Structures are given as structure tokens and as C-alpha cells.
């Protein structure tokens, strides 16, 4: 049963939000301004575009540009200091954009990154979002920089998937006027409503040396590029085609591996082949079928030091599972310190230790069907050593309501294909009510969710539920979260950090913007956290405070944190080998933290943290340092170190973690990345060297070498645990 406070919270917020949305719709004064519009120009018969970044085809001169960008920062609401123009043209098969980024200092550009999908925190950049369904809930995100980096993602109400790699092409040209961008996005790369000639669209530009952000529309700081309710419109997109909507993507793989530290010393080589089929049964739906799937090209997980009582969370990195993830997202806290995720795709085809398991086949369908967002997934894993063959099924549907809201349902099923094993299911419902017109122009959002997971050995205590009320706006932000996870809630395809607790969180943030030449923004935050068991006896209390955060106009940052913590252990906590804190013990401790970082735009950037204070029955000193060296565009070295010193009456210990990453990005299409990691908790040294050549959009060559060693200090050596070499070629045929 749902608790009385939760039912009261849910009813009150739903009624309040619905009333706010309805009232906004009835009051003319609250209506948003007309959305700016750009007309797409159709290529004349016989015309074509050569994607080279120069914008020298005649059609670009005919197209009317989107211009008059407005500053988000630093001078919010004033015209951009550097002019930007965007033109849109199309033919039957593709959507083209021509962008001119004028620059009064054309040699002052910053463009260190070239590798696909890397983040651009140090570079000039141009970004755009496209809402092809004009539903203001989902869309496609693209970005580039003066070095020609290609990055993209798909996003929805509850999340963003940057691992999505769409098939599209782009080139950048730098000249005495600044830099120009030419983009080609085939219509078969996008899902869209074929009965509408209008899409939502918006553009944003960063001039990093000025720390200036400008946007076409949506310049108030609580709006921005991804709030599609405030996007502009591109019109006139008619008589276009996705072809047959069929992509065939075969792959060939050769892999050789040995595991001398795990009892398999000889190198074993094998060749494999598989195929992915992508088909759009309608322009709004996308189906994917994969046979003999392999993920040899996947990047290794980043090492983490775990000084908590709970399992670490590692994100999904495999492309098949990442494609279409916004259609499977759920309203529970899936990206918090205590995660409640009913569907976590790393449960499929990976052991608990992250070892890959054979996948025989998989199929997926995502898209829009009428007023519903739909996601369906079925995967069969193959028998692999001690791991049995299993069937995994997920079904997700969201019904769109009002302007920014939805109600949805989720079902998962995991069925081991062995005699006597029972299938397990998880079912859930969730709803989000959101408006961007609260009090005229403010954001307000409420989410509620409920989950039930079956277990053969338990018929009660199998539920989890919760809700959120969020006021995410510039200057002031307030948020309240509540959740309950019962003792037998165990979604077999999900990830749950802990069980048997109730949680209440409150956060208030104040971020004023003083009008000075040195300081851009100050931030002060107070966050309370109360956790109890299901009998309402306290398990943990916390008060986290950002005493001061200063964001400088130079893009440097300095922060001071303080926290007061109480924790009672409801289970023994083995914090290190030979050191266990007993069940029932309770601890009060205070900690302080100082963070400082220099601007990422610098060739040498530093980000450091020092944290000290109480830690359970003793003390903990933590120091972290990150150094980024940008030698020249495309050549970057990242150095990371983390040191912990723990002193407890039960025993003393230390941990260390080191990481070195070197990137040689020869062009936006060719990159070599070396990642070396070592941590004392696992006592393992790992190295991955990963080469990727994007021969053409959709066609890739990977060469990957991975080697892991075990630290054996008694012999003063590192002994090989395992090593693997793999080369993989993927090719895309489009029909």
C-alpha cells in the first residue's frame, strides 16, 4: 500500500500542476511569444550539394537565414557580439544546413577536440536540436567545432543518449570571415511525422574566448537549447522520402585472446561474423534485428574507488542497447546516488563481473505510434560456460498528455532457459506532469512512479514507489524527492543500490549573478537527506551545503562544501580487507571539501579536490587531481590521480587510483586512444589501445588491444591476467 504522505503529495502536486497548465492555457497574457520561423528551401532539379564546408552552391544564396542570435551569457537578452547565420535546404533524400559563424578574430578560434562524440567544454562550438515530431518532448541533438568534430545524441523527457551514432555527414571550412559548416542529414537517419511539413528547431553557438553563449530563440536562462517548447520552427519540408527504410549492417571480426592469470594461457583466435538489420516500417517507427552480436569495439569502463556499502554503477556502452534508450526510460531515480532502475541493459549479455556473454540474437522496436511513445526489446543470450542461456524482454509505452506531460507503463521479463528455473517479471507505472508556464514563464515538474517485482521466494514486500516535485529555474531551484524500496524488491533486469528503506530529500539552490567584471555567478545550496527503515527508525541523515561556489568570467571555478552526516549500519560493512564495521553501530561525522578548477579552454587545465573530516568511526583524507594537456588540436593527454587515507579504530588503510589517457585524433574520422588505469583496490593494471577509422558515415574499422595485469608486490612484478586483440569491420548498406 502507498503511504498516506505519499498519496497526499501525489494528489496535491498533480492537481496543482494540472491547474497551472490549464490556467496558463486560459490566460492570453501567459501565452508565449510567437515562435520564430525559418523556411526550408528545396533544391531545384539538377542541383546538388557537395559537402565541403564552403557554402558555394547557388542554393545557399537563395535560402533565407535564421539570424539575430541573442546572448544567454554573459549579457542575457542582448544581441550576440559575433553574428551567426543558419540556412536550411533539402531535396527528396536529405536535410542540409549551411551555417556561417562570423568572427571578428578569425584566428582566435578554439577547437582542440576532433574525436566523434567527445564533449566540447574547451572549444568554440555550434549546436542544434531538431524536434521532428513537433511534440516538444523529444528530439535530436547535434554539435560541431572549428576542427570538424561530429557529435550527436537523441533525447527525451527523462534522459539523453549521447552514444547514439546517426549516419550523417558534415564539413567545416575556416576562412578570413570565421568558420562555415555544411551538414547533410539523410531523412532515413531520422524518424519524423510524414504528415507535417514543420519541425521544431533551434541553434546555439559558443565563443569560448569570450565565454559567450548565444541562441536563436529561448534566451531566458530557464529555457535553452533543449527545451523544445521554446524552439523555433522550420517549415516547408514536403515530398521527402526515407527510401525503403532498410539498413543492412554486416560485420566481420577477428579476435585472439589469452587468460594466463585465469587458467587459459594459450592464445586462441577465431573469426566471427554477424549482422544488424534496421528497418523503418513507418517514418515514425524504427526496428532493429541483430544476429550473433559482438561488442569487441566497446571502450573499457573507467575504474572507480568504492568506499561505500553499495555496488558501483557502470554505464552502458554497447551500441545496440544504447540506440533508442529514451523510449525505455522510467520516472524513478535512475541517475542518483541511490538508483532505482527497473531496466538496466548491462544485465543482458554481461556477467556480474562485466565479462561478455554470447548473444544469439536481439530485436528492438522504438518510435511513436499515434499519441504513444513505444519501446519493445527482446534478446536471447547463449549458453556460455557457467552462464545459462536466457530470454530478456522489455516493453515500454508512454502516452503523451497536455504540452509536456505523459503517463506510462513498463514490463520486463527474464527467463532462464534451463529446467526448473522460474521467470521473473517487473511491472511499473509512472507519470510526469510538467509545465513551462508556471507563474507565467517558470518551469515546474512533478513525477510519480510505482514498481512491483516478482520473486519465487517472496510474495510481499516486492514494491518500490516514489515521487518528485521540481522547480528547476535560473537563480532559484527547489526540489523534493521521496521514495520507498521494500525489502524484497529485486528487479532481475534492473539496478537497485539498496533495499528496505524510505527516503526524503529536499534541495534549495540560490544562484545570483553579480554584475561584476570578475564574477559571473555565485551558488549557494542546502540539501537535506533523511533515510529510515520501513519502521521509520533512522538509518541516515545528511545536510550538504555549498557554502560558496564562484564561477568567474574567466571560466575558472572555486567551491567550498560542508556536510554533516549520521549513519546507522543495518548490516556489517567490510570497508577493506580485514576491517569490518559492526551491524547496529551508528556514527556522526562532519566533512569539508574544496574544489578548484581552471578554465578548460586553456592548453593546460587543472581540476583538483581535497576533502577531509570524519568518516564513520575515524577520519578520511581524500585528494583528487585531474590535469589536461592540450598539445595542439587533436592531441590531448588526460592525467588523473585519486588518493584516500582512512584512519579508523578498527584499522588503517589507503587507496590509490591512477589513470592516463592519450588521444591522437588525426582527423574527425580517425583516432587512436590509449587508456591506462591502475587502482589498489583491485590491484590490477589495465591498458586498452583503441583505433577507430570512420571510412565513411556508417562504415567503421576498429582495432582494439586490451591487456590486464595483476600487481604481485611479494614478487615485485605485474603478472598478466588476460589479453585480447580484436579487429572489427562494420559496413552499412542503405536501401
C-alpha positions in Angstrom: 0.0 0.0 0.0 1.1 3.6 -0.6 1.7 5.6 2.5 -0.7 8.4 3.4 2.0 11.2 3.0 2.9 9.9 -0.5 -0.7 9.7 -1.6 -1.3 13.3 -0.3 1.9 14.5 -2.1 0.9 12.9 -5.3 -2.6 14.2 -5.4 -1.7 17.7 -4.4 1.1 18.1 -7.0 -1.0 16.6 -9.8 -3.9 18.9 -9.1 -1.6 21.9 -8.8 0.2 21.2 -12.0 -2.9 20.5 -14.0 -4.4 23.7 -12.7 -1.3 25.6 -13.6 -1.2 24.2 -17.1 -5.0 24.8 -17.6 -4.8 28.4 -16.2 -1.8 29.2 -18.5 -3.9 28.0 -21.4 -6.8 30.2 -20.5 -5.0 33.5 -19.9 -3.9 35.4 -23.0 -1.2 37.3 -21.0 0.6 34.0 -20.2 0.8 32.9 -23.9 4.4 32.6 -25.1 5.6 34.8 -27.9 5.3 33.6 -31.5 7.9 31.1 -32.4 10.5 32.3 -34.9 10.3 30.5 -38.3 12.8 29.7 -41.0 11.6 28.4 -44.4 13.5 25.4 -45.9 14.5 25.9 -49.5 14.1 23.0 -51.9 17.0 22.2 -54.3 16.0 22.8 -57.9 16.0 19.9 -60.3 19.6 19.1 -61.3 21.1 21.0 -58.3 23.2 19.1 -55.7 25.4 20.0 -52.7 29.0 18.9 -52.3 29.5 18.7 -48.6 32.9 20.6 -48.2 32.0 23.4 -45.8 32.4 26.2 -48.3 28.7 27.0 -49.0 29.5 28.0 -52.6 26.4 26.4 -54.2 23.8 28.8 -55.6 21.0 27.5 -53.4 22.7 28.9 -50.3 22.4 32.4 -51.7 18.6 31.8 -52.3 17.9 30.5 -48.8 16.8 33.0 -46.2 18.9 32.6 -43.0 17.9 32.4 -39.3 19.9 35.1 -37.7 19.7 37.7 -34.9 21.1 35.4 -32.2 20.6 36.6 -28.6 23.0 36.2 -25.7 22.3 33.7 -22.9 25.6 34.7 -21.2 27.2 37.0 -20.2 24.7 39.8 -21.2 21.5 37.9 -21.1 18.9 39.2 -23.6 21.3 41.4 -25.6 22.4 40.8 -29.3 25.3 38.4 -29.9 28.7 40.1 -30.3 29.6 37.7 -33.2 27.0 37.2 -35.9 25.7 33.7 -36.9 23.5 32.8 -39.8 21.8 29.4 -40.5 20.3 28.3 -43.8 18.2 25.2 -44.4 17.7 23.5 -47.8 16.6 20.0 -48.7 15.9 17.6 -51.5 13.9 14.4 -51.6 16.5 12.4 -49.7 18.4 14.7 -47.3 18.2 17.7 -45.0 21.0 20.2 -45.4 22.2 23.1 -43.2 24.7 25.8 -44.1 26.0 27.8 -41.1 28.2 30.9 -41.1 29.9 31.7 -37.8 31.3 35.2 -38.4 34.2 36.1 -36.2 35.9 39.4 -35.7 39.1 37.5 -34.8 39.1 34.6 -37.2 42.4 33.3 -35.8 41.1 33.2 -32.3 39.1 30.0 -32.7 39.5 27.1 -30.2 38.9 23.6 -31.5 41.1 21.0 -29.6 38.7 18.1 -29.9 38.2 16.1 -33.1 37.1 12.6 -32.0 33.5 11.6 -32.6 31.1 12.4 -29.7 33.6 14.0 -27.4 32.4 16.8 -25.2 33.4 20.4 -26.2 33.9 22.1 -22.8 37.1 23.7 -24.1 36.2 24.6 -27.6 34.1 27.0 -29.7 31.1 25.1 -30.9 27.8 25.2 -32.8 24.9 23.1 -31.6 21.4 22.5 -32.9 18.3 20.5 -31.9 15.6 19.1 -34.1 12.1 18.1 -32.9 10.9 16.1 -35.9 7.6 15.1 -34.3 6.9 18.7 -33.1 5.8 17.3 -29.7 8.2 19.3 -27.6 9.2 16.2 -25.7 12.0 14.6 -27.7 14.5 15.4 -30.4 17.9 15.0 -32.0 20.9 16.9 -30.8 24.0 17.7 -33.0 27.2 19.7 -32.5 30.5 20.5 -34.0 33.5 22.8 -33.6 36.0 24.6 -35.9 38.0 21.4 -36.1 35.1 19.5 -37.6 34.2 17.2 -34.7 30.9 15.3 -35.2 28.7 14.7 -32.2 25.1 13.8 -31.8 22.5 12.3 -29.4 18.8 11.6 -29.0 17.0 13.0 -26.0 13.6 12.6 -24.3 11.8 13.7 -21.2 13.8 11.6 -18.8 17.2 11.5 -20.4 19.8 11.9 -23.2 21.7 9.2 -25.2 24.9 10.6 -26.5 26.1 7.2 -27.5 23.6 7.2 -30.5 25.6 7.5 -33.7 23.4 8.7 -36.5 24.5 8.3 -40.1 25.2 11.9 -41.4 28.0 14.0 -42.8 29.5 17.4 -42.2 32.5 19.5 -43.1 33.9 22.7 -41.7 35.9 25.4 -43.5 37.8 28.2 -41.8 38.5 31.5 -43.6 39.0 35.2 -43.0 35.3 35.7 -42.1 35.3 33.0 -39.4 34.2 29.4 -40.0 31.4 27.8 -42.0 29.7 24.5 -41.6 27.9 22.3 -44.2 25.7 19.5 -43.0 23.9 16.6 -44.7 21.4 14.5 -42.7 19.7 11.8 -44.8 16.0 11.6 -44.0 16.4 7.9 -43.4 18.5 8.7 -40.4 15.6 10.4 -38.7 12.2 9.4 -37.6 9.5 12.0 -38.3 5.8 12.7 -38.9 5.3 12.4 -42.7 2.0 14.3 -42.4 3.6 17.5 -41.2 5.9 19.9 -43.1 7.0 21.6 -39.9 9.7 20.6 -37.4 10.9 22.3 -34.2 14.4 23.6 -34.5 16.9 25.7 -32.5 20.6 26.7 -32.7 23.2 27.8 -30.2 26.8 29.0 -30.5 29.7 29.2 -28.1 32.5 31.7 -28.5 34.8 30.2 -25.9 37.5 33.0 -25.6 34.7 35.4 -24.7 32.8 32.9 -22.6 29.7 33.9 -24.7 26.7 31.7 -25.3 24.2 32.8 -27.9 21.0 31.2 -29.1 18.4 31.7 -31.9 15.4 31.5 -29.6 14.8 30.7 -25.9 17.4 33.1 -24.4 15.9 33.2 -20.9 18.2 31.1 -18.7 15.4 28.7 -17.6 14.8 27.8 -21.3 17.8 27.0 -23.5 18.5 24.7 -26.5 16.9 21.5 -25.3 13.6 23.0 -24.1 11.7 22.3 -27.3 8.6 24.2 -26.2 10.5 27.4 -26.9 12.3 26.2 -30.1 11.7 27.9 -33.4 10.2 26.2 -36.5 11.5 25.1 -39.9 8.7 24.9 -42.5 8.2 23.6 -46.0 9.6 20.1 -45.7 7.4 18.2 -48.1 7.7 15.3 -50.6 10.6 13.7 -48.9 11.5 10.0 -48.6 13.3 7.6 -46.4 13.8 5.3 -49.3 12.8 1.7 -48.4 13.7 2.5 -44.8 16.1 -0.5 -44.7 19.7 -0.5 -43.5 21.8 -3.7 -43.5 24.9 -3.6 -41.4 27.1 -6.7 -41.5 30.3 -7.0 -39.5 33.4 -9.2 -39.6 35.5 -9.8 -36.6 38.8 -11.5 -35.8 39.7 -11.9 -32.1 42.6 -13.5 -30.3 42.8 -13.8 -26.6 44.5 -15.5 -23.7 44.0 -15.5 -19.9 47.1 -16.9 -18.2 46.1 -15.4 -14.9 42.7 -17.2 -15.1 43.9 -20.6 -16.2 43.9 -20.2 -20.0 47.4 -19.4 -21.1 47.3 -20.2 -24.8 46.3 -17.6 -27.4 43.0 -18.6 -29.0 42.0 -16.9 -32.2 38.7 -17.0 -34.0 36.8 -15.2 -36.7 33.1 -14.2 -36.4 30.5 -12.5 -38.5 27.1 -11.1 -37.7 24.5 -8.7 -39.0 22.3 -5.9 -37.9 19.1 -5.0 -39.8 17.5 -1.6 -39.3 14.0 -1.0 -40.8 11.6 1.8 -40.6 8.1 0.2 -41.1 6.7 3.8 -40.9 8.5 7.1 -40.8 7.8 7.3 -37.0 8.9 3.7 -36.1 12.3 2.0 -36.2 13.0 -1.7 -35.9 16.4 -3.4 -35.3 17.3 -7.0 -35.5 20.7 -8.3 -34.6 22.2 -11.8 -35.1 25.4 -13.1 -33.4 26.0 -9.7 -31.8 29.5 -8.8 -30.6 30.8 -5.8 -28.8 34.6 -6.1 -29.2 35.0 -2.4 -30.1 33.4 -1.2 -26.8 35.5 1.1 -24.7 36.6 -0.2 -21.2 34.9 1.0 -18.1 36.6 3.8 -16.1 37.9 2.5 -12.8 36.3 3.8 -9.6 37.3 3.6 -5.9 34.4 2.2 -3.8 34.3 3.3 -0.2 30.6 2.8 0.2 28.5 -0.1 1.2 26.9 -0.5 -2.2 27.8 -1.8 -5.6 29.3 0.6 -8.1 27.3 1.6 -11.2 28.9 1.4 -14.6 27.0 2.9 -17.6 26.0 1.0 -20.7 28.5 1.4 -23.6 27.2 -1.1 -26.2 25.7 0.4 -29.3 22.8 -2.0 -29.8 21.4 -1.3 -26.3 22.1 2.5 -26.5 20.1 3.0 -29.7 16.6 4.3 -28.7 17.2 4.4 -24.9 14.9 7.5 -24.4 12.0 5.2 -25.3 12.8 2.9 -22.4 13.5 5.5 -19.7 11.4 5.4 -16.5 10.5 8.0 -13.9 12.3 6.5 -10.9 15.7 7.9 -9.8 17.9 6.2 -12.4 20.8 8.7 -12.1 21.2 9.3 -8.4 23.4 8.1 -5.6 20.7 5.5 -4.6 19.5 4.2 -8.0 16.2 2.5 -8.6 16.4 1.4 -12.2 13.8 -1.2 -13.3 15.6 -1.8 -16.7 19.4 -1.8 -16.8 20.6 -3.2 -20.1 24.0 -4.3 -18.7 22.1 -7.2 -17.1 21.9 -8.6 -20.6 25.0 -10.3 -22.1 27.3 -9.4 -19.2 28.2 -11.3 -16.0 28.2 -9.5 -12.7 31.9 -9.0 -13.1 31.4 -7.4 -16.6 32.5 -10.5 -18.6 30.9 -10.6 -22.0 28.4 -13.4 -22.7 27.4 -14.6 -26.1 24.2 -13.1 -27.5 22.5 -15.2 -30.1 20.0 -12.6 -31.4 18.1 -9.5 -30.4 15.3 -7.4 -31.7 14.1 -3.9 -30.9 11.3 -1.6 -32.0 11.1 2.1 -30.9 9.2 5.1 -32.1 5.8 6.8 -32.0 2.5 5.2 -32.6 -0.2 7.8 -32.5 0.0 9.6 -29.2 2.2 6.9 -27.7 5.9 6.5 -27.4 6.7 2.8 -27.7 9.8 0.7 -27.0 10.0 -3.1 -27.3 13.1 -5.3 -26.8 13.8 -9.0 -26.9 17.2 -10.6 -26.6 18.4 -14.2 -26.2 21.8 -14.8 -24.7 23.6 -18.0 -25.5 24.9 -20.6 -23.1 28.5 -19.5 -22.2 30.5 -21.5 -19.7 28.7 -21.4 -16.4 26.2 -18.7 -17.7 22.9 -20.2 -18.9 21.0 -19.1 -22.0 18.3 -16.6 -21.1 15.5 -14.7 -22.7 15.1 -11.0 -21.9 12.0 -9.0 -22.8 11.2 -5.3 -22.2 8.0 -3.4 -23.1 7.6 0.3 -22.5 4.8 2.7 -23.5 4.2 6.4 -22.7 1.0 8.3 -23.5 1.7 11.9 -24.2 -0.6 14.3 -22.4 -1.0 18.1 -22.4 2.1 20.0 -23.7 4.9 18.4 -21.7 3.4 15.5 -19.7 2.9 11.8 -20.0 1.6 8.7 -18.3 3.4 5.4 -18.9 3.8 1.7 -18.1 6.8 -0.7 -18.1 7.1 -4.5 -18.1 10.3 -6.6 -18.1 10.7 -10.4 -18.1 13.8 -12.5 -17.5 13.5 -16.3 -18.3 16.5 -18.7 -17.8 16.3 -21.4 -20.5 17.1 -24.2 -18.0 14.8 -26.8 -16.4 13.2 -25.8 -13.1 14.1 -22.1 -13.3 11.3 -19.6 -12.9 10.9 -16.5 -15.0 10.9 -13.2 -13.1 8.9 -10.1 -14.0 8.9 -6.4 -13.1 5.9 -4.1 -13.8 5.6 -0.4 -13.2 3.6 2.7 -14.0 4.8 6.3 -13.9 3.5 9.8 -14.8 5.1 13.2 -15.3 3.1 16.4 -15.2 5.2 19.4 -16.4 4.7 23.0 -17.4 7.0 25.8 -18.6 4.3 28.4 -17.9 4.1 28.2 -14.1 3.7 31.8 -12.8 3.9 32.9 -16.4 7.3 31.6 -17.6 8.7 29.3 -14.9 9.4 25.5 -15.0 7.6 23.2 -12.7 7.5 19.4 -12.9 6.1 16.5 -10.8 6.8 12.8 -11.3 5.3 9.8 -9.6 6.1 6.1 -10.1 5.3 2.6 -8.8 7.1 -0.7 -9.4 6.4 -4.3 -8.5 9.0 -7.2 -9.0 8.2 -10.9 -8.6 10.3 -13.3 -6.6 9.7 -17.0 -6.3 10.6 -17.0 -2.6 8.6 -13.8 -1.6 5.1 -12.6 -2.2 5.1 -9.5 -0.1 7.5 -6.5 0.2 8.1 -6.6 -3.5 7.3 -2.9 -4.3 9.1 0.4 -4.8 7.5 3.8 -5.3 8.2 7.4 -5.1 7.7 10.9 -6.4 9.5 14.2 -7.2 8.4 17.8 -7.2 10.9 20.0 -9.0 11.2 23.8 -9.6 14.2 24.0 -12.0 14.8 27.6 -12.8 17.6 30.1 -13.0 18.5 31.9 -9.8 16.2 29.7 -7.6 15.8 26.0 -7.8 13.9 23.8 -5.3 13.3 20.1 -5.3 11.7 17.5 -3.1 12.0 13.7 -3.6 10.5 10.8 -1.7 10.9 7.1 -2.3 10.4 3.7 -0.6 12.1 0.5 -1.6 10.8 -2.6 0.2 13.0 -5.5 1.4 12.1 -8.0 -1.3 12.1 -5.6 -4.3 14.6 -7.2 -6.7 14.1 -6.4 -10.4 16.1 -9.1 -12.2 16.7 -6.8 -15.2 17.3 -3.7 -13.1 19.8 -2.0 -10.8 18.9 -1.1 -7.2 21.6 0.4 -5.0 19.9 -0.7 -1.7 16.6 -2.0 -0.3 14.4 -1.8 2.8 14.4 2.0 3.3 12.4 5.2 2.9 14.0 8.4 1.8 13.1 12.1 1.9 15.3 14.7 0.2 15.0 18.4 0.0 17.2 20.8 -2.0 17.2 24.5 -2.3 19.7 26.4 -4.5 20.2 30.1 -4.9 22.4 31.3 -7.8 22.6 35.1 -8.0 24.6 36.8 -10.8 26.5 39.8 -9.5 27.2 42.5 -12.1 31.0 42.5 -11.9 33.8 42.1 -14.4 35.3 39.2 -12.5 32.4 37.1 -11.2 29.7 35.6 -13.4 27.7 33.7 -10.9 27.6 32.6 -7.2 25.9 29.5 -6.0 24.7 28.5 -2.5 22.9 25.2 -1.9 21.4 23.4 1.1 20.3 19.8 0.7 18.8 17.6 3.4 18.5 13.8 3.2 16.7 11.6 5.7 16.6 7.8 5.3 14.7 5.4 7.6 13.9 1.7 7.6 10.3 0.7 7.0 9.6 1.0 10.7 10.6 4.7 10.4 13.8 4.2 12.5 16.6 6.4 11.3 19.2 4.9 9.0 20.9 8.0 7.8 20.7 11.8 7.9 22.7 14.3 5.9 22.9 18.0 5.4 25.1 19.0 2.4 25.8 22.7 1.9 27.6 24.6 -0.8 28.9 27.4 1.3 30.2 29.2 -1.7 30.7 28.5 -5.4 32.2 31.2 -7.6 32.0 30.9 -11.4 34.4 33.5 -12.7 34.1 35.4 -16.1 37.4 33.8 -16.9 35.7 30.3 -16.7 37.6 29.3 -13.6 35.7 28.0 -10.6 36.1 27.7 -6.9 33.8 25.8 -4.4 33.6 25.2 -0.7 31.4 22.4 0.6 30.5 21.2 4.1 28.4 18.2 5.1 27.0 16.8 8.4 26.3 13.1 8.3 24.7 10.4 10.5 24.6 6.8 9.6 23.4 3.6 11.4 24.5 0.3 9.9 21.7 -2.2 9.2 24.3 -4.7 8.0 28.0 -5.3 8.7 30.2 -3.1 6.5 33.5 -4.6 5.3 35.2 -1.4 4.2 38.6 -3.0 3.5 40.2 -6.4 3.8 40.2 -7.3 7.5 38.3 -4.2 8.5 34.6 -4.6 9.3 32.3 -2.1 11.0 29.6 -4.0 13.0 25.9 -4.1 12.4 23.9 -1.7 14.6 26.7 0.8 15.1 26.0 4.4 14.4 28.2 7.3 13.5 28.1 11.1 13.4 30.7 13.0 11.4 31.4 16.2 9.6 33.3 16.7 6.4 34.6 19.7 4.4 35.6 19.8 0.7 37.3 22.4 -1.5 37.2 22.2 -5.3 39.1 24.4 -7.7 39.4 24.2 -11.5 40.9 26.3 -14.2 39.1 27.1 -17.5 39.0 24.1 -19.8 39.8 26.4 -22.8 43.4 26.6 -21.6 46.1 24.4 -23.1 46.9 23.3 -19.6 43.8 22.8 -17.4 43.7 21.6 -13.8 40.8 20.4 -11.7 41.6 19.4 -8.1 39.7 18.5 -4.9 40.7 18.0 -1.3 38.2 16.6 1.2 38.8 16.0 4.9 37.0 15.2 8.1 35.2 12.5 10.0 34.5 9.1 8.3 32.4 6.6 10.3 34.5 5.9 13.5 37.6 7.7 12.3 38.8 10.1 9.6 39.3 10.2 5.9 41.5 12.5 3.8 40.8 12.4 0.0 42.8 14.2 -2.7 42.0 14.2 -6.4 43.8 15.8 -9.2 43.0 16.0 -12.9 45.4 17.5 -15.4 44.5 18.0 -19.1 47.3 18.9 -21.5 46.1 20.1 -25.0 49.2 19.9 -27.0 47.5 21.0 -30.3 44.1 20.4 -31.9 43.6 16.6 -31.8 46.4 15.7 -29.5 45.3 15.6 -25.8 46.6 13.9 -22.7 44.5 13.4 -19.5 46.1 12.6 -16.2 44.0 11.6 -13.1 45.1 10.7 -9.6 43.0 9.9 -6.5 44.4 9.2 -3.1 42.5 8.2 0.1 43.9 7.8 3.6 41.5 6.3 6.1 42.2 6.1 9.8 39.8 4.0 11.9 40.0 2.4 15.4 39.3 -0.9 13.6 42.3 -0.4 11.3 44.0 2.0 8.9 44.3 1.7 5.1 44.9 3.7 1.9 43.7 3.6 -1.7 45.2 4.9 -4.8 43.9 5.3 -8.4 45.8 6.5 -11.4 44.7 7.0 -15.0 46.5 8.2 -18.1 44.7 8.7 -21.4 46.4 9.8 -24.6 44.4 10.7 -27.7 45.8 11.2 -31.1 42.9 12.4 -33.2 44.4 12.6 -36.7 41.1 13.9 -38.2 37.4 13.9 -37.2 37.3 10.4 -38.8 40.5 8.8 -37.5 41.5 8.5 -33.8 43.8 6.4 -31.6 43.1 6.4 -27.9 45.2 4.7 -25.2 43.8 4.3 -21.7 46.0 3.0 -18.9 44.5 2.6 -15.4 45.6 1.2 -12.0 43.9 1.0 -8.6 45.0 -0.6 -5.4 41.5 -1.9 -4.5 41.6 -4.4 -7.4 45.4 -4.4 -7.6 45.0 -4.5 -11.4 46.8 -2.5 -14.1 44.8 -2.2 -17.3 45.6 -0.9 -20.8 43.4 -0.5 -23.8 44.5 0.8 -27.1 41.6 1.6 -29.4 41.9 2.7 -33.1 38.8 3.8 -35.0 38.6 4.8 -38.6 35.2 6.1 -39.9 35.8 5.2 -43.5 32.5 7.0 -44.3 29.4 7.6 -42.3 28.1 4.3 -41.1 31.2 2.3 -42.1 33.8 1.8 -39.4 37.1 -0.1 -38.8 38.1 -0.8 -35.2 41.4 -2.3 -34.0 41.4 -2.8 -30.2 44.1 -4.3 -27.9 43.3 -4.9 -24.2 45.8 -6.1 -21.5 45.3 -6.5 -17.8 48.0 -7.3 -15.2 47.7 -8.3 -11.5 50.0 -6.5 -9.1 52.1 -9.0 -7.1 54.1 -7.0 -4.7 55.5 -10.1 -3.0 57.3 -10.9 -6.3 57.9 -7.3 -7.2 56.1 -7.7 -10.6 52.9 -7.4 -12.6 51.6 -10.8 -13.8 49.4 -11.0 -16.9 45.7 -11.8 -16.1 44.4 -11.6 -19.7 45.0 -10.0 -23.0 42.9 -9.7 -26.2 43.4 -8.4 -29.7 40.4 -7.7 -31.9 39.8 -6.1 -35.2 36.3 -5.4 -36.5 34.9 -4.0 -39.7 31.3 -2.7 -40.0 29.6 -1.7 -43.2 26.2 -0.1 -43.8 24.1 -0.8 -46.9 21.1 1.6 -47.2 18.1 1.0 -49.3 
